[in-house]
């Protein structure tokens, strides 16, 4: 319940700008343009505007074929090679952050409850929430009442 509430609060925030590459989890018209170009070059990807694993694999194949660093991210070099223009500013909305928190939190299902626990070897409720949010770059107070 606490994760749900914190996630909902997080979703009300502003977008985070200044990221340096398009990556899994990103969405929008810029991603659709990247996917459309990859599809037009024969890569197996749908231009749905959702940067998922299929898009990352198509990007890796494109990078490999063009002598670029193969990381599955669309940074400025890959963007320029793919679309022939300068990279726009990448912004990540709260939807990206929320999905990352939820995805990350699932990795720790089944970790034992340990009173005062703050690590994957054992969590208490507030330690778990704080740990998962910190992995997404959001730092919360340690105690449940403060969170």
PEFEN-V989490 format. One line per field, one symbol per residue. phi: phi as a letter, one per 40 degrees, with the letter a starting at -180 (. if undefined). A space follows every 50 residues. Layout:
phi = ???
This chain:
phi = .ccccccccccccccbbgcbacadhcahcccccdcccdcccgccaccbgb cbdccccccdccdccbgcdcbgbbccccdcccbgacccccbbcccccccc cccccccbcgcccbdgcbbccibbccccccccccccgbbbcccdccc
